[in-house]
């Protein structure tokens, strides 16, 4: 068993949003609140919204997930929380992300919507969509960072310039 012998679990839930779930501002507010608590509790995961429903994968020590679920059940931003699957895992899909909201492409949103409409309850159907979006997002950020560094160095004064 990983996570220092205490075990590691992963779960996925859906809930119905109370208000505009797809708004960047609401997601930002949720992430800002969740990150410090999740970092403290050793919880990682990803959150998105599709068709007025929150969809979240969370992973961490079982007792901490239970605590989080208790808090989520009282959160007025959503209702009808339904755990689709909960399982023991050996490793994390979202290491280093105390909570992230991936930018989904329209095809990914559509895929998640179809899975939800089909009432799919298996985490393995949903996780690859989140992971792929995060990998793409990370590649774009890395590319941007390299481009910014290259641009900055090309703008730096050239100490070897001819005078």
MIDO-29017 format. One line per field, with one value per atom (N, C-alpha, C): atom name; residue in three letters; x, y negated, z negated; residue number from 0; chain. Coordinates in pm, 1 decimal. Atoms other than C-alpha are relative to their C-alpha. Layout:
<rs>
atomo [CA; ...] $
residuo [Ala; ...] $
xx [X; ...] $
yy [Y; ...] $
zz [Z; ...] $
num [NUM; ...] $
cadena [A; ...] $
</rs>
This chain:
<rs>
atomo [N; CA; C; N; CA; C; N; CA; C; N; CA; C; N; CA; C; N; CA; C; N; CA; C; N; CA; C; N; CA; C; N; CA; C; N; CA; C; N; CA; C; N; CA; C; N; CA; C; N; CA; C; N; CA; C; N; CA; C; N; CA; C; N; CA; C; N; CA; C; N; CA; C; N; CA; C; N; CA; C; N; CA; C; N; CA; C; N; CA; C; N; CA; C; N; CA; C; N; CA; C; N; CA; C; N; CA; C; N; CA; C; N; CA; C; N; CA; C; N; CA; C; N; CA; C; N; CA; C; N; CA; C; N; CA; C; N; CA; C; N; CA; C; N; CA; C; N; CA; C; N; CA; C; N; CA; C; N; CA; C; N; CA; C; N; CA; C; N; CA; C; N; CA; C; N; CA; C; N; CA; C; N; CA; C; N; CA; C; N; CA; C; N; CA; C; N; CA; C; N; CA; C; N; CA; C; N; CA; C; N; CA; C; N; CA; C; N; CA; C; N; CA; C; N; CA; C; N; CA; C; N; CA; C; N; CA; C; N; CA; C; N; CA; C; N; CA; C; N; CA; C; N; CA; C; N; CA; C; N; CA; C; N; CA; C; N; CA; C; N; CA; C; N; CA; C; N; CA; C; N; CA; C; N; CA; C; N; CA; C; N; CA; C; N; CA; C; N; CA; C; N; CA; C; N; CA; C; N; CA; C; N; CA; C; N; CA; C; N; CA; C; N; CA; C; N; CA; C; N; CA; C; N; CA; C; N; CA; C; N; CA; C; N; CA; C; N; CA; C; N; CA; C; N; CA; C; N; CA; C; N; CA; C; N; CA; C; N; CA; C; N; CA; C; N; CA; C; N; CA; C; N; CA; C; N; CA; C; N; CA; C; N; CA; C; N; CA; C; N; CA; C; N; CA; C; N; CA; C; N; CA; C; N; CA; C; N; CA; C; N; CA; C; N; CA; C; N; CA; C; N; CA; C; N; CA; C; N; CA; C; N; CA; C; N; CA; C; N; CA; C; N; CA; C; N; CA; C; N; CA; C; N; CA; C; N; CA; C; N; CA; C; N; CA; C; N; CA; C; N; CA; C; N; CA; C; N; CA; C; N; CA; C; N; CA; C; N; CA; C; N; CA; C; N; CA; C; N; CA; C; N; CA; C; N; CA; C; N; CA; C; N; CA; C; N; CA; C; N; CA; C; N; CA; C; N; CA; C; N; CA; C; N; CA; C; N; CA; C; N; CA; C; N; CA; C; N; CA; C; N; CA; C; N; CA; C; N; CA; C] $
residuo [Unk; Unk; Unk; Unk; Unk; Unk; Unk; Unk; Unk; Unk; Unk; Unk; Unk; Unk; Unk; Unk; Unk; Unk; Unk; Unk; Unk; Unk; Unk; Unk; Unk; Unk; Unk; Unk; Unk; Unk; Unk; Unk; Unk; Unk; Unk; Unk; Unk; Unk; Unk; Unk; Unk; Unk; Unk; Unk; Unk; Unk; Unk; Unk; Unk; Unk; Unk; Unk; Unk; Unk; Unk; Unk; Unk; Unk; Unk; Unk; Unk; Unk; Unk; Unk; Unk; Unk; Unk; Unk; Unk; Unk; Unk; Unk; Unk; Unk; Unk; Unk; Unk; Unk; Unk; Unk; Unk; Unk; Unk; Unk; Unk; Unk; Unk; Unk; Unk; Unk; Unk; Unk; Unk; Unk; Unk; Unk; Unk; Unk; Unk; Unk; Unk; Unk; Unk; Unk; Unk; Unk; Unk; Unk; Unk; Unk; Unk; Unk; Unk; Unk; Unk; Unk; Unk; Unk; Unk; Unk; Unk; Unk; Unk; Unk; Unk; Unk; Unk; Unk; Unk; Unk; Unk; Unk; Unk; Unk; Unk; Unk; Unk; Unk; Unk; Unk; Unk; Unk; Unk; Unk; Unk; Unk; Unk; Unk; Unk; Unk; Unk; Unk; Unk; Unk; Unk; Unk; Unk; Unk; Unk; Unk; Unk; Unk; Unk; Unk; Unk; Unk; Unk; Unk; Unk; Unk; Unk; Unk; Unk; Unk; Unk; Unk; Unk; Unk; Unk; Unk; Unk; Unk; Unk; Unk; Unk; Unk; Unk; Unk; Unk; Unk; Unk; Unk; Unk; Unk; Unk; Unk; Unk; Unk; Unk; Unk; Unk; Unk; Unk; Unk; Unk; Unk; Unk; Unk; Unk; Unk; Unk; Unk; Unk; Unk; Unk; Unk; Unk; Unk; Unk; Unk; Unk; Unk; Unk; Unk; Unk; Unk; Unk; Unk; Unk; Unk; Unk; Unk; Unk; Unk; Unk; Unk; Unk; Unk; Unk; Unk; Unk; Unk; Unk; Unk; Unk; Unk; Unk; Unk; Unk; Unk; Unk; Unk; Unk; Unk; Unk; Unk; Unk; Unk; Unk; Unk; Unk; Unk; Unk; Unk; Unk; Unk; Unk; Unk; Unk; Unk; Unk; Unk; Unk; Unk; Unk; Unk; Unk; Unk; Unk; Unk; Unk; Unk; Unk; Unk; Unk; Unk; Unk; Unk; Unk; Unk; Unk; Unk; Unk; Unk; Unk; Unk; Unk; Unk; Unk; Unk; Unk; Unk; Unk; Unk; Unk; Unk; Unk; Unk; Unk; Unk; Unk; Unk; Unk; Unk; Unk; Unk; Unk; Unk; Unk; Unk; Unk; Unk; Unk; Unk; Unk; Unk; Unk; Unk; Unk; Unk; Unk; Unk; Unk; Unk; Unk; Unk; Unk; Unk; Unk; Unk; Unk; Unk; Unk; Unk; Unk; Unk; Unk; Unk; Unk; Unk; Unk; Unk; Unk; Unk; Unk; Unk; Unk; Unk; Unk; Unk; Unk; Unk; Unk; Unk; Unk; Unk; Unk; Unk; Unk; Unk; Unk; Unk; Unk; Unk; Unk; Unk; Unk; Unk; Unk; Unk; Unk; Unk; Unk; Unk; Unk; Unk; Unk; Unk; Unk; Unk; Unk; Unk; Unk; Unk; Unk; Unk; Unk; Unk; Unk; Unk; Unk; Unk; Unk; Unk; Unk; Unk; Unk; Unk; Unk; Unk; Unk; Unk; Unk; Unk; Unk; Unk; Unk; Unk; Unk; Unk; Unk; Unk; Unk; Unk; Unk; Unk; Unk; Unk; Unk; Unk; Unk; Unk; Unk; Unk; Unk; Unk; Unk; Unk; Unk; Unk; Unk; Unk; Unk; Unk; Unk; Unk; Unk; Unk; Unk; Unk; Unk; Unk; Unk; Unk; Unk; Unk; Unk; Unk; Unk; Unk; Unk; Unk; Unk; Unk; Unk; Unk; Unk; Unk; Unk; Unk; Unk; Unk; Unk; Unk; Unk; Unk; Unk; Unk; Unk; Unk; Unk; Unk; Unk; Unk; Unk; Unk; Unk; Unk; Unk] $
xx [84.6; 0.0; 89.0; -79.8; 132.3; -48.0; 33.7; 103.4; 30.8; -51.5; 308.6; -86.9; 74.2; 99.2; -144.7; 137.6; -225.9; -96.3; 85.3; -355.7; -28.0; 32.8; -456.9; -125.3; 122.8; -800.3; -22.3; 36.8; -938.6; -151.1; 143.2; -1297.6; -38.1; 57.6; -1506.3; -144.7; 139.4; -1829.2; -52.8; 68.8; -2082.1; -96.2; 101.9; -2313.0; -62.2; 70.7; -2561.8; 39.2; -44.7; -2431.1; -119.3; 97.0; -2629.6; 58.4; -57.5; -2548.8; 82.4; -74.2; -2322.6; 130.5; -115.4; -2083.5; 113.9; -104.4; -1895.9; 75.7; -67.2; -1792.8; 140.0; -139.5; -1419.4; 14.3; -8.6; -1476.4; -44.2; 45.9; -1676.1; 102.5; -100.2; -1419.1; 123.3; -115.5; -1140.8; -24.1; 34.8; -1319.9; 6.2; -1.7; -1364.8; 142.8; -139.9; -1000.3; 77.7; -70.0; -876.3; -31.5; 40.7; -1071.1; 52.2; -35.7; -986.8; 149.8; -143.8; -612.6; 68.3; -70.0; -489.4; -48.4; 54.0; -723.1; 51.6; -46.6; -625.8; 148.8; -144.3; -254.4; 24.8; -12.1; -290.2; -35.7; 52.4; -481.0; 59.0; -60.1; -269.9; -95.0; 97.7; -552.7; 41.5; -25.3; -494.9; -119.8; 110.5; -735.1; -25.4; 39.3; -911.3; -150.2; 140.4; -1243.0; -35.6; 52.6; -1446.9; -151.8; 145.7; -1805.0; -45.7; 55.9; -2011.3; -152.6; 147.0; -2370.8; -64.9; 59.5; -2440.9; 29.6; -37.8; -2281.3; 149.3; -140.6; -1956.1; 41.6; -59.4; -1734.5; 139.4; -127.9; -1440.0; 57.8; -76.8; -1175.6; 90.2; -86.9; -1005.1; 69.1; -78.9; -737.8; 76.7; -70.4; -578.7; -26.9; 24.8; -587.1; -150.7; 144.4; -930.4; -69.2; 64.2; -1004.3; -10.6; 3.5; -918.4; -102.7; 104.9; -1141.8; -137.6; 127.0; -1423.8; -28.8; 16.8; -1366.4; -40.9; 31.1; -1369.5; -142.2; 136.6; -1688.4; -103.0; 89.2; -1849.9; -14.4; 4.7; -1756.2; -72.6; 64.0; -1865.7; -151.8; 143.3; -2204.0; -73.3; 59.8; -2264.9; 20.1; -33.9; -2137.3; -122.5; 121.1; -2422.3; 17.0; -21.6; -2261.4; -46.2; 48.5; -2393.8; -90.5; 90.5; -2642.1; 3.5; 13.5; -2715.9; 135.3; -132.3; -2355.5; -15.2; 10.9; -2326.0; 139.5; -130.7; -2007.8; -18.0; 11.9; -1972.4; 83.8; -86.6; -1681.4; 101.7; -104.8; -1443.0; 80.8; -84.4; -1144.6; 135.8; -137.3; -808.8; 93.2; -96.4; -514.5; 141.8; -140.3; -139.1; 69.9; -62.6; -55.8; -103.3; 87.6; -201.8; 1.0; 7.3; -321.8; 34.2; -20.0; -279.2; 103.0; -100.4; 41.3; 43.0; -44.2; 144.0; -111.6; 113.4; -200.8; -93.6; 90.8; -372.1; -143.6; 126.7; -661.0; 24.8; -17.9; -664.0; -130.3; 115.9; -932.6; 53.6; -58.9; -813.1; -85.1; 70.2; -901.2; -33.7; 44.2; -1105.9; -31.2; 36.0; -1135.3; -147.9; 141.2; -1493.0; -23.0; 16.6; -1443.7; 7.9; -12.1; -1340.2; -125.0; 125.2; -1643.0; -111.0; 102.5; -1861.9; 16.2; -23.1; -1698.3; -47.2; 45.4; -1757.8; -152.0; 145.9; -2117.2; -65.1; 53.2; -2178.0; 13.9; -19.9; -2027.2; -101.5; 97.5; -2250.2; -140.8; 133.9; -2558.3; -22.6; 9.0; -2482.8; 3.0; -8.7; -2456.2; 115.6; -119.1; -2107.9; 51.5; -40.5; -1983.1; 144.9; -137.0; -1630.4; 100.2; -98.0; -1349.8; 91.8; -92.3; -1133.7; -56.5; 57.4; -1375.4; 25.5; -11.6; -1333.6; 144.4; -134.2; -975.0; 86.2; -86.2; -801.3; -32.8; 37.4; -996.5; 65.7; -63.5; -874.0; 151.6; -145.8; -516.8; 49.8; -40.5; -493.4; -7.9; 14.0; -621.7; 111.5; -107.3; -368.0; 135.7; -127.2; -82.9; 12.2; -0.6; -177.8; 22.6; -13.3; -211.3; 144.0; -138.5; 130.7; 95.8; -86.7; 290.4; -8.4; 17.3; 144.3; 71.3; -67.3; 268.0; 151.5; -144.2; 613.2; 49.8; -36.1; 624.7; 2.8; 7.3; 520.0; 118.5; -112.0; 784.4; 131.0; -122.2; 1057.3; 2.8; 8.6; 936.4; 28.9; -23.2; 938.2; 146.1; -143.0; 1291.8; 82.9; -74.4; 1415.9; -18.1; 26.5; 1247.4; 74.6; -69.1; 1392.0; 149.3; -144.2; 1743.7; 32.9; -27.0; 1711.5; -12.6; 15.8; 1608.5; 107.2; -102.6; 1893.5; 112.5; -110.8; 2180.2; 110.1; -103.9; 2450.6; 135.5; -127.4; 2780.7; 109.0; -101.2; 2966.7; -28.8; 35.4; 2810.0; 117.8; -108.5; 3047.6; -36.9; 25.2; 3087.4; 56.7] $
yy [117.8; 0.0; -124.1; 120.6; -346.1; -103.4; 110.7; -682.2; 34.7; -28.0; -575.8; 99.5; -106.6; -266.9; -31.1; 36.8; -460.0; 24.0; -24.7; -378.0; -126.8; 109.3; -593.2; 39.4; -24.9; -618.4; -111.3; 94.6; -791.2; 12.9; -6.2; -884.8; -105.4; 97.1; -1064.3; -22.4; 30.1; -1243.7; -102.8; 106.6; -1455.6; -65.2; 70.3; -1715.7; -104.2; 101.7; -1968.0; -136.4; 133.5; -2324.2; -88.3; 103.5; -2596.0; -132.0; 120.5; -2886.6; 35.2; -16.8; -2933.5; 78.1; -85.9; -2638.7; -18.3; 9.5; -2698.9; -132.9; 129.5; -3053.2; 12.9; -4.0; -3100.6; -58.4; 63.4; -3324.2; 95.7; -93.7; -3061.8; 111.7; -106.0; -2791.5; -51.6; 59.5; -3025.0; -11.5; 11.2; -3089.8; 136.5; -134.8; -2716.7; 48.3; -45.0; -2640.7; -73.7; 79.2; -2924.2; 50.2; -51.6; -2782.7; 142.2; -141.6; -2416.5; 24.2; -30.2; -2437.2; 6.3; -10.2; -2520.1; 117.6; -112.4; -2264.3; 132.5; -124.3; -1993.6; 21.1; -11.9; -2068.1; 46.8; -38.6; -2039.1; 146.9; -134.5; -1709.5; 106.0; -97.2; -1545.6; 46.2; -32.3; -1555.4; -68.2; 55.4; -1604.7; 30.7; -30.4; -1614.8; -105.9; 89.9; -1792.0; -20.7; 40.5; -1973.5; -67.1; 70.8; -2076.7; -6.2; 9.3; -2163.2; 27.5; -37.5; -2019.2; -5.9; 7.6; -2112.8; -21.1; 32.1; -2259.4; 100.2; -99.7; -1968.9; -11.5; -10.7; -1960.9; 145.3; -131.9; -1665.1; -11.7; 13.3; -1609.8; 137.1; -117.5; -1343.0; -46.2; 33.0; -1352.9; 126.5; -113.5; -1130.2; -40.0; 28.0; -1101.8; 107.5; -95.1; -923.1; 15.6; -23.3; -762.0; -88.3; 80.3; -946.0; -146.4; 139.7; -1282.1; -18.0; 6.9; -1204.5; -2.0; 0.3; -1126.8; -138.2; 135.6; -1463.4; -98.1; 89.4; -1641.6; 22.2; -28.2; -1467.0; -58.2; 61.5; -1583.1; -149.9; 144.5; -1943.8; -27.5; 19.0; -1908.6; 16.9; -23.7; -1774.9; -119.7; 119.2; -2102.6; -125.7; 115.3; -2331.9; -43.5; 51.0; -2550.9; -24.5; 23.1; -2584.7; 115.9; -114.3; -2243.7; 86.5; -91.6; -1970.8; 135.2; -134.1; -1604.1; 63.2; -60.1; -1487.8; 151.7; -142.8; -1139.1; 55.2; -62.4; -933.6; 110.6; -96.8; -743.9; 123.8; -112.8; -529.4; -46.5; 23.0; -509.0; 127.9; -118.8; -276.7; -27.1; 7.8; -203.0; 0.6; 8.9; -294.5; 4.0; -4.2; -253.7; -133.5; 129.1; -595.9; -101.5; 111.5; -931.8; -29.3; 50.7; -1055.4; -148.7; 144.3; -1417.7; -40.8; 35.6; -1430.6; -145.8; 138.4; -1783.3; -100.4; 90.6; -1928.4; 8.7; -3.8; -2008.9; -23.9; 5.2; -2101.8; -82.5; 66.9; -2198.8; 10.5; -3.5; -2282.9; -7.3; 0.0; -2176.3; -75.6; 64.2; -2377.8; 109.3; -107.8; -2134.9; -53.0; 28.7; -2138.7; 38.1; -34.9; -2122.9; 150.5; -145.4; -1755.9; 70.4; -60.1; -1676.1; -27.7; 32.8; -1856.9; 91.7; -87.3; -1659.9; 143.5; -137.3; -1330.9; 17.0; -7.6; -1403.0; -6.4; 11.1; -1505.3; 132.6; -129.4; -1177.2; 102.7; -94.3; -976.4; -24.7; 33.7; -1161.6; 38.5; -34.0; -1117.8; 151.0; -146.3; -744.7; 57.0; -40.0; -737.1; 97.1; -81.2; -585.5; -28.0; 14.0; -524.7; 41.2; -46.6; -397.5; -113.7; 106.3; -636.1; 7.0; -15.6; -493.1; -55.8; 61.9; -633.2; -151.1; 144.8; -990.5; -48.5; 47.4; -1016.0; -33.5; 33.6; -1001.1; -135.8; 130.1; -1307.6; -111.9; 99.6; -1508.3; -0.5; -11.1; -1379.5; -53.2; 47.6; -1444.6; -152.9; 146.1; -1800.5; -65.8; 56.8; -1865.6; 13.9; -18.6; -1721.4; -102.4; 98.8; -1943.5; -139.5; 130.0; -2243.3; -20.6; 9.4; -2170.0; -21.3; 15.5; -2139.6; -141.7; 136.2; -2473.8; -97.6; 89.1; -2642.4; 11.3; -21.2; -2487.2; -67.0; 61.5; -2600.2; -151.4; 144.6; -2949.6; -47.8; 37.4; -2958.1; -0.8; -3.4; -2854.4; -115.6; 111.4; -3111.8; -132.3; 123.8; -3385.7; -15.2; 7.1; -3297.4; -31.5; 25.0; -3290.6; -144.5; 138.4; -3624.0; -95.3; 86.5; -3777.7; -2.2; -1.9; -3662.0; -70.0; 69.7; -3799.0; -151.3; 142.8; -4135.7; -54.1; 42.0; -4141.5; -70.1; 68.0; -4377.0; 100.2; -90.2; -4198.7; -60.3; 52.4; -4245.1; 14.8; -20.3; -4131.4; -80.5; 78.9; -4384.8; -87.0; 84.7; -4572.1; -143.9; 141.4; -4933.9; -84.3] $
zz [0.0; 0.0; 0.0; -6.5; 83.4; -101.0; 89.4; -92.7; -144.9; 134.3; -393.6; -75.9; 66.0; -465.7; -29.9; 31.1; -509.1; 114.3; -115.2; -165.2; 77.9; -89.7; 123.2; 75.7; -74.5; 275.4; 100.5; -104.3; 578.5; 19.0; -27.0; 646.7; 100.9; -91.5; 900.0; -42.1; 30.6; 826.3; 98.6; -72.0; 1007.3; -97.5; 76.8; 862.0; 90.5; -76.4; 990.5; -55.3; 40.5; 983.0; -34.7; 36.2; 810.6; 49.9; -59.5; 1040.3; 122.8; -125.1; 1342.3; -19.1; 28.2; 1305.7; 98.3; -99.5; 1628.3; -4.2; 3.0; 1535.3; -58.1; 44.2; 1498.5; -140.6; 132.0; 1195.5; -109.4; 101.8; 1005.8; -19.1; 11.3; 1085.7; -74.1; 67.1; 974.0; -150.1; 142.1; 643.7; -69.0; 57.9; 582.9; -16.9; 6.1; 663.5; -108.0; 101.5; 443.5; -140.8; 130.7; 150.8; -23.1; 14.1; 218.9; -16.0; -5.3; 278.7; -136.5; 128.8; -72.7; -84.7; 76.9; -232.5; 55.0; -60.8; 15.2; -22.2; 24.5; -20.8; -143.6; 141.2; -398.8; -20.6; 21.7; -368.9; 92.8; -90.6; -98.1; 109.2; -104.3; 155.7; 129.4; -132.3; 526.1; 87.9; -89.0; 815.6; 103.8; -107.9; 1097.0; -4.0; 3.7; 1125.1; 131.3; -115.2; 1424.6; -11.5; -4.2; 1510.1; 142.8; -129.2; 1793.5; -10.5; -6.0; 1873.3; -137.2; 129.4; 1530.1; -110.0; 100.4; 1344.6; -27.9; 35.9; 1153.8; 14.5; -14.6; 1227.1; -59.1; 69.0; 995.7; -30.0; 40.8; 950.4; -113.0; 112.7; 612.2; -47.8; 46.5; 463.7; -125.3; 123.5; 124.3; -103.3; 108.3; -210.7; -24.2; 14.4; -269.7; -104.2; 104.8; -595.0; 42.1; -46.9; -436.3; 110.9; -102.1; -138.1; -65.9; 73.0; -383.0; -58.5; 55.2; -554.6; 109.7; -111.4; -219.2; 50.1; -44.9; -111.9; -96.4; 98.5; -435.0; 22.9; -27.2; -356.2; 131.9; -130.1; 6.9; -10.0; 17.2; -104.3; -58.4; 60.9; -291.4; 84.0; -83.5; -12.7; 81.0; -65.5; 117.0; 149.7; -143.4; 462.4; 87.3; -77.2; 561.7; -87.1; 69.8; 472.4; 70.3; -59.1; 540.8; 32.0; -19.1; 497.6; 13.4; -29.5; 647.1; 28.5; -22.0; 611.0; 103.7; -109.0; 937.2; -27.0; 34.7; 824.5; -103.2; 99.8; 531.8; -7.3; -2.8; 532.5; -62.1; 49.9; 381.0; 120.4; -109.4; 606.4; -56.4; 40.0; 596.3; 20.1; -28.2; 737.6; 43.2; -32.7; 823.8; 150.5; -137.2; 1162.5; 5.0; 4.1; 1049.6; -105.7; 100.7; 843.7; 16.9; -6.1; 757.6; 25.3; -23.5; 831.4; -119.6; 114.0; 501.4; 46.6; -73.3; 732.2; 124.7; -128.3; 1095.9; 77.8; -89.8; 1347.8; 142.0; -134.0; 1690.7; 101.1; -111.6; 1999.2; 99.8; -87.8; 2201.5; 139.3; -138.0; 2578.4; 18.0; -21.4; 2715.8; 13.3; -15.3; 2811.7; -135.4; 133.1; 2452.9; -83.4; 69.8; 2310.2; 51.2; -58.7; 2551.6; -47.8; 46.3; 2450.0; -143.7; 138.8; 2081.1; -8.2; -0.2; 2154.7; 40.7; -43.1; 2338.2; -111.6; 110.7; 2050.7; -111.2; 103.9; 1804.5; 42.8; -49.6; 2021.3; 3.1; 0.2; 2048.6; -142.1; 140.9; 1666.5; -24.1; 22.2; 1686.6; -141.1; 138.8; 1335.0; -23.8; 16.2; 1399.8; 20.8; 0.4; 1320.7; 121.6; -112.7; 1600.0; 130.2; -119.2; 1857.9; 0.7; 11.2; 1730.2; -15.0; 34.6; 1602.5; 121.3; -113.8; 1943.6; 64.3; -57.0; 2060.4; -81.1; 87.4; 1760.0; 20.5; -8.7; 1786.1; 134.4; -132.7; 2161.9; 7.7; -1.3; 2117.5; -80.0; 81.6; 1841.5; 67.0; -71.3; 2047.4; 112.5; -108.1; 2341.5; -57.7; 65.3; 2110.5; -47.0; 45.7; 1957.9; 114.5; -117.1; 2301.9; 54.7; -48.3; 2407.8; -91.8; 95.0; 2089.9; 12.1; -16.2; 2133.8; 127.3; -127.6; 2495.8; -15.0; 21.8; 2391.6; -84.6; 86.9; 2117.9; 78.7; -81.9; 2362.5; 98.3; -93.8; 2613.5; -67.9; 74.7; 2349.9; -36.0; 33.6; 2241.1; 123.4; -122.9; 2600.3; 44.2; -37.7; 2671.8; -91.9; 95.8; 2355.4; 28.3; -25.5; 2441.1; 130.8; -126.0; 2795.5; -17.9; 26.4; 2649.9; -94.2; 95.0; 2397.0; 75.5; -64.2; 2473.4; 34.3; -45.4; 2669.0; -38.7; 48.7; 2491.6; 104.5; -102.2; 2802.2; 126.3; -118.5; 3036.6; 42.7; -51.3; 3260.0; -26.3; 27.4; 3171.0; 109.0] $
num [0; 0; 0; 1; 1; 1; 2; 2; 2; 3; 3; 3; 4; 4; 4; 5; 5; 5; 6; 6; 6; 7; 7; 7; 8; 8; 8; 9; 9; 9; 10; 10; 10; 11; 11; 11; 12; 12; 12; 13; 13; 13; 14; 14; 14; 15; 15; 15; 16; 16; 16; 17; 17; 17; 18; 18; 18; 19; 19; 19; 20; 20; 20; 21; 21; 21; 22; 22; 22; 23; 23; 23; 24; 24; 24; 25; 25; 25; 26; 26; 26; 27; 27; 27; 28; 28; 28; 29; 29; 29; 30; 30; 30; 31; 31; 31; 32; 32; 32; 33; 33; 33; 34; 34; 34; 35; 35; 35; 36; 36; 36; 37; 37; 37; 38; 38; 38; 39; 39; 39; 40; 40; 40; 41; 41; 41; 42; 42; 42; 43; 43; 43; 44; 44; 44; 45; 45; 45; 46; 46; 46; 47; 47; 47; 48; 48; 48; 49; 49; 49; 50; 50; 50; 51; 51; 51; 52; 52; 52; 53; 53; 53; 54; 54; 54; 55; 55; 55; 56; 56; 56; 57; 57; 57; 58; 58; 58; 59; 59; 59; 60; 60; 60; 61; 61; 61; 62; 62; 62; 63; 63; 63; 64; 64; 64; 65; 65; 65; 66; 66; 66; 67; 67; 67; 68; 68; 68; 69; 69; 69; 70; 70; 70; 71; 71; 71; 72; 72; 72; 73; 73; 73; 74; 74; 74; 75; 75; 75; 76; 76; 76; 77; 77; 77; 78; 78; 78; 79; 79; 79; 80; 80; 80; 81; 81; 81; 82; 82; 82; 83; 83; 83; 84; 84; 84; 85; 85; 85; 86; 86; 86; 87; 87; 87; 88; 88; 88; 89; 89; 89; 90; 90; 90; 91; 91; 91; 92; 92; 92; 93; 93; 93; 94; 94; 94; 95; 95; 95; 96; 96; 96; 97; 97; 97; 98; 98; 98; 99; 99; 99; 100; 100; 100; 101; 101; 101; 102; 102; 102; 103; 103; 103; 104; 104; 104; 105; 105; 105; 106; 106; 106; 107; 107; 107; 108; 108; 108; 109; 109; 109; 110; 110; 110; 111; 111; 111; 112; 112; 112; 113; 113; 113; 114; 114; 114; 115; 115; 115; 116; 116; 116; 117; 117; 117; 118; 118; 118; 119; 119; 119; 120; 120; 120; 121; 121; 121; 122; 122; 122; 123; 123; 123; 124; 124; 124; 125; 125; 125; 126; 126; 126; 127; 127; 127; 128; 128; 128; 129; 129; 129; 130; 130; 130; 131; 131; 131; 132; 132; 132; 133; 133; 133; 134; 134; 134; 135; 135; 135; 136; 136; 136; 137; 137; 137; 138; 138; 138; 139; 139; 139; 140; 140; 140; 141; 141; 141; 142; 142; 142; 143; 143; 143; 144; 144; 144; 145; 145; 145; 146; 146; 146; 147; 147; 147; 148; 148; 148; 149; 149; 149; 150; 150; 150; 151; 151; 151; 152; 152; 152; 153; 153; 153; 154; 154; 154; 155; 155; 155; 156; 156; 156; 157; 157; 157; 158; 158; 158; 159; 159; 159; 160; 160; 160; 161; 161; 161; 162; 162; 162] $
cadena [A; A; A; A; A; A; A; A; A; A; A; A; A; A; A; A; A; A; A; A; A; A; A; A; A; A; A; A; A; A; A; A; A; A; A; A; A; A; A; A; A; A; A; A; A; A; A; A; A; A; A; A; A; A; A; A; A; A; A; A; A; A; A; A; A; A; A; A; A; A; A; A; A; A; A; A; A; A; A; A; A; A; A; A; A; A; A; A; A; A; A; A; A; A; A; A; A; A; A; A; A; A; A; A; A; A; A; A; A; A; A; A; A; A; A; A; A; A; A; A; A; A; A; A; A; A; A; A; A; A; A; A; A; A; A; A; A; A; A; A; A; A; A; A; A; A; A; A; A; A; A; A; A; A; A; A; A; A; A; A; A; A; A; A; A; A; A; A; A; A; A; A; A; A; A; A; A; A; A; A; A; A; A; A; A; A; A; A; A; A; A; A; A; A; A; A; A; A; A; A; A; A; A; A; A; A; A; A; A; A; A; A; A; A; A; A; A; A; A; A; A; A; A; A; A; A; A; A; A; A; A; A; A; A; A; A; A; A; A; A; A; A; A; A; A; A; A; A; A; A; A; A; A; A; A; A; A; A; A; A; A; A; A; A; A; A; A; A; A; A; A; A; A; A; A; A; A; A; A; A; A; A; A; A; A; A; A; A; A; A; A; A; A; A; A; A; A; A; A; A; A; A; A; A; A; A; A; A; A; A; A; A; A; A; A; A; A; A; A; A; A; A; A; A; A; A; A; A; A; A; A; A; A; A; A; A; A; A; A; A; A; A; A; A; A; A; A; A; A; A; A; A; A; A; A; A; A; A; A; A; A; A; A; A; A; A; A; A; A; A; A; A; A; A; A; A; A; A; A; A; A; A; A; A; A; A; A; A; A; A; A; A; A; A; A; A; A; A; A; A; A; A; A; A; A; A; A; A; A; A; A; A; A; A; A; A; A; A; A; A; A; A; A; A; A; A; A; A; A; A; A; A; A; A; A; A; A; A; A; A; A; A; A; A; A; A; A; A; A; A; A; A; A; A; A; A; A; A; A; A; A; A; A; A; A; A; A; A; A; A; A; A; A; A; A; A; A; A; A; A; A; A; A; A; A; A; A; A; A] $
</rs>
